[in-house]
Amino acid sequence: MTLAVTEERQAITSAAYAAEQRLAEDPLDEGESRWKGRRITFVPPLAVTFRAEPSEKLVTIIQVRVFRRRRYFTPRRSPLHDAVGFLVGGNPVLPGDLGRVVPEGD
């Protein structure tokens, strides 16, 4: 077993424990809501989908999966993407500024 695999296993074990603690404390305020009463929480490197039943004080874990940071595909070099494809730079856009170009430095 390589060191990378061992480190990844340790990260997954730690994240699983942290997710369990979070869900035990206050599952209704944990994570983001999803359809059909489901919720999702992210404890890197895990994403945990669950359902909380407050009347029964019950949390049902529906799915646990490992997630990775997204990479954005660009077919050619772009000043908005680094060599790996991550989005970088660009003009900041605030919610009230949609449809309006914000000059750099503002």
Backbone bond lengths (Angstrom), bond angles and torsions (degrees), N, CA, C in turn:
res aa  C-N    CA-C-N  psi(-1)  N-CA   C-N-CA  omega(-1)  CA-C   N-CA-C  phi
1 M - - - 1.443 - - 1.534 108.00 -
2 T 1.321 116.17 134.37 1.460 119.83 -178.64 1.523 110.89 -83.35
3 L 1.319 115.53 165.09 1.456 121.44 178.59 1.532 110.61 -62.59
4 A 1.347 116.72 -38.31 1.474 120.38 -179.65 1.520 110.82 -62.24
5 V 1.317 117.09 -41.69 1.461 121.09 179.68 1.525 109.80 -65.55
6 T 1.320 116.65 -42.59 1.463 121.22 179.06 1.525 110.68 -62.51
7 E 1.327 117.49 -44.51 1.458 121.37 178.85 1.530 111.29 -63.79
8 E 1.343 116.44 -39.84 1.462 119.87 178.73 1.532 110.53 -65.36
9 R 1.307 116.93 -41.07 1.474 120.09 177.43 1.522 111.41 -62.86
10 Q 1.322 117.10 -41.00 1.463 120.66 177.90 1.523 111.06 -64.47
11 A 1.336 116.91 -40.34 1.466 120.80 178.38 1.524 110.79 -63.99
12 I 1.318 117.54 -40.96 1.464 122.02 179.30 1.524 110.20 -66.05
13 T 1.321 117.03 -43.59 1.467 120.64 179.41 1.529 110.88 -62.89
14 S 1.326 117.18 -44.05 1.468 121.09 178.51 1.520 111.46 -63.74
15 A 1.335 116.55 -42.31 1.462 120.85 179.86 1.523 111.37 -65.60
16 A 1.327 117.16 -38.88 1.466 120.62 178.82 1.528 110.35 -63.44
17 Y 1.312 116.45 -42.09 1.459 120.59 178.22 1.533 110.61 -64.26
18 A 1.346 116.82 -45.08 1.467 120.81 179.66 1.528 111.26 -62.78
19 A 1.333 117.22 -40.59 1.469 120.82 178.43 1.524 110.49 -63.32
20 E 1.328 116.73 -42.02 1.458 120.84 178.60 1.533 110.80 -60.94
21 Q 1.318 116.83 -42.14 1.464 120.96 178.94 1.527 111.34 -64.62
22 R 1.319 116.99 -43.95 1.469 121.24 179.11 1.526 111.42 -61.49
23 L 1.323 116.18 -43.93 1.463 120.39 -178.33 1.527 111.49 -69.70
24 A 1.314 117.20 -28.47 1.464 120.60 178.35 1.524 110.99 -73.30
25 E 1.334 117.45 -30.36 1.461 121.17 -176.97 1.525 112.95 -76.16
26 D 1.335 117.27 -58.18 1.463 120.40 -176.12 1.530 109.90 -155.50
27 P 1.322 117.98 79.98 1.469 120.59 -174.19 1.531 114.46 -65.71
28 L 1.332 118.29 -26.23 1.461 119.88 -177.95 1.527 112.84 -73.79
29 D 1.324 117.05 -21.66 1.463 120.87 177.68 1.523 112.10 -104.00
30 E 1.300 117.67 3.68 1.459 121.81 -177.61 1.528 110.25 -90.60
31 G 1.300 116.56 132.56 1.458 121.64 172.63 1.515 114.38 73.10
32 E 1.336 114.44 -153.91 1.456 122.98 -175.80 1.529 109.63 -118.85
33 S 1.329 115.64 147.19 1.457 119.13 178.66 1.528 110.06 -76.85
34 R 1.314 114.78 149.83 1.466 122.97 176.78 1.524 107.77 -133.53
35 W 1.304 117.44 -178.93 1.460 122.29 -177.62 1.526 111.68 -71.14
36 K 1.313 115.04 159.36 1.475 123.96 178.36 1.526 112.83 56.58
37 G 1.326 117.37 36.35 1.455 121.04 175.92 1.512 115.27 74.75
38 R 1.304 116.67 8.29 1.466 120.22 179.54 1.520 110.39 -85.58
39 R 1.319 115.11 159.69 1.459 122.57 175.38 1.524 107.36 -134.91
40 I 1.324 115.97 160.43 1.463 120.93 175.78 1.517 108.52 -135.07
41 T 1.311 115.69 139.52 1.461 121.15 175.07 1.521 107.95 -129.65
42 F 1.316 115.02 148.40 1.458 121.17 -179.41 1.515 109.38 -114.72
43 V 1.315 115.20 120.38 1.460 123.00 174.64 1.532 104.49 -126.99
44 P 1.339 116.41 91.06 1.463 119.62 -172.81 1.529 112.58 -48.50
45 P 1.312 116.43 131.20 1.465 129.75 8.92 1.534 113.93 -96.09
46 L 1.322 119.20 21.53 1.467 121.39 -176.15 1.528 112.87 -107.98
47 A 1.324 114.47 147.92 1.463 122.93 168.32 1.524 105.41 -116.83
48 V 1.337 116.77 126.39 1.463 121.49 -176.14 1.524 108.98 -118.47
49 T 1.332 116.38 119.21 1.459 122.11 175.69 1.521 107.15 -98.41
50 F 1.348 116.13 132.40 1.454 119.34 -175.50 1.520 111.10 -149.50
51 R 1.319 115.85 167.98 1.460 123.19 174.14 1.522 107.13 -128.25
52 A 1.333 116.90 133.85 1.462 121.86 179.73 1.524 109.23 -110.90
53 E 1.320 116.29 130.22 1.466 123.30 176.22 1.521 107.43 -112.00
54 P 1.352 117.74 94.38 1.465 119.94 -174.63 1.530 113.42 -64.23
55 S 1.325 117.32 -33.09 1.463 119.40 -178.42 1.523 112.04 -66.44
56 E 1.312 116.60 -29.64 1.468 121.35 -179.37 1.531 112.33 -102.77
57 K 1.335 116.30 -1.26 1.470 121.33 -175.50 1.526 110.02 51.94
58 L 1.331 114.40 50.56 1.454 121.40 -174.95 1.528 110.38 -128.40
59 V 1.320 116.54 135.77 1.460 122.54 173.20 1.522 107.35 -119.92
60 T 1.332 116.14 125.83 1.458 121.53 177.47 1.516 108.14 -109.50
61 I 1.322 116.73 119.59 1.459 121.22 177.36 1.518 107.58 -85.49
62 I 1.335 114.92 122.10 1.459 121.05 -175.37 1.523 110.97 -92.91
63 Q 1.336 116.25 -40.32 1.463 119.55 -177.64 1.520 110.01 -154.31
64 V 1.322 116.05 142.38 1.458 122.83 171.57 1.517 106.08 -128.53
65 R 1.329 115.76 128.02 1.460 118.63 179.37 1.525 109.97 -142.03
66 V 1.304 115.24 155.60 1.461 121.70 175.49 1.520 107.05 -84.84
67 F 1.323 117.19 133.25 1.459 119.91 176.20 1.511 109.32 -120.29
68 R 1.296 114.56 154.57 1.454 121.76 179.39 1.529 108.53 -121.11
69 R 1.322 115.80 155.53 1.458 120.27 175.63 1.527 109.13 -62.82
70 R 1.320 116.34 136.47 1.459 120.64 -177.84 1.520 111.06 -71.42
71 R 1.297 113.74 145.54 1.455 120.91 172.51 1.519 106.76 -115.65
72 Y 1.305 116.34 138.78 1.450 121.15 -178.02 1.521 109.05 -98.65
73 F 1.316 115.59 126.88 1.453 121.24 -178.72 1.518 109.80 -83.53
74 T 1.315 116.23 128.53 1.460 120.78 171.33 1.513 106.83 -128.14
75 P 1.325 117.59 127.40 1.462 119.86 -176.67 1.524 113.48 -67.26
76 R 1.335 117.89 -23.26 1.461 121.02 177.66 1.527 108.81 -138.52
77 R 1.297 116.81 166.67 1.464 120.36 179.90 1.520 110.53 -58.95
78 S 1.310 116.04 141.58 1.453 122.16 -180.00 1.521 108.07 -138.57
79 P 1.338 118.24 142.71 1.470 118.91 178.19 1.529 112.21 -68.51
80 L 1.339 117.87 -10.77 1.457 121.00 -179.98 1.523 112.90 -94.22
81 H 1.338 117.58 -1.47 1.468 121.13 -178.62 1.518 109.61 -129.46
82 D 1.336 115.68 143.66 1.457 118.99 176.51 1.531 109.35 -83.11
83 A 1.325 116.74 -175.92 1.457 121.45 -175.81 1.529 113.33 -62.66
84 V 1.331 117.32 -25.41 1.462 121.43 -178.60 1.531 111.60 -89.14
85 G 1.340 117.18 -16.86 1.448 120.53 179.89 1.509 114.65 108.59
86 F 1.343 118.01 4.83 1.466 120.85 177.90 1.527 109.57 -77.78
87 L 1.315 116.07 142.73 1.458 121.88 179.37 1.525 109.55 -72.35
88 V 1.325 117.13 127.63 1.465 122.21 178.73 1.525 109.20 -138.26
89 G 1.325 116.60 158.30 1.451 121.00 173.95 1.513 113.45 66.26
90 G 1.318 115.90 -150.73 1.457 121.12 -178.58 1.512 110.93 87.03
91 N 1.307 116.72 172.93 1.461 122.09 179.02 1.515 109.90 -86.31
92 P 1.333 118.47 138.45 1.456 119.87 176.59 1.526 110.05 -70.54
93 V 1.315 117.11 138.78 1.457 121.96 178.24 1.515 107.81 -123.59
94 L 1.324 115.89 124.87 1.457 121.66 177.80 1.522 108.87 -97.80
95 P 1.348 118.93 155.09 1.462 120.53 -176.80 1.526 113.99 -52.60
96 G 1.321 118.84 -37.99 1.456 121.29 -179.62 1.525 112.98 -78.54
97 D 1.336 116.99 -7.55 1.457 121.59 -175.72 1.525 113.54 -99.90
98 L 1.332 118.02 6.48 1.452 119.96 -176.95 1.525 109.43 -58.33
99 G 1.319 116.03 132.61 1.451 120.68 -179.59 1.519 113.23 88.31
100 R 1.322 118.17 -2.60 1.461 122.69 -178.46 1.515 107.38 -124.36
101 V 1.312 117.78 133.66 1.462 122.31 178.91 1.522 107.93 -79.36
102 V 1.333 115.89 131.05 1.456 121.83 177.98 1.519 107.75 -100.01
103 P 1.341 117.86 116.56 1.469 119.57 179.21 1.519 110.74 -63.08
104 E 1.319 115.92 146.78 1.460 119.59 178.95 1.521 109.42 -62.73
105 G 1.332 115.66 142.78 1.442 121.81 179.70 1.511 113.38 95.08
106 D 1.339 117.92 -8.92 1.482 120.92 177.78 1.499 110.71 -91.47
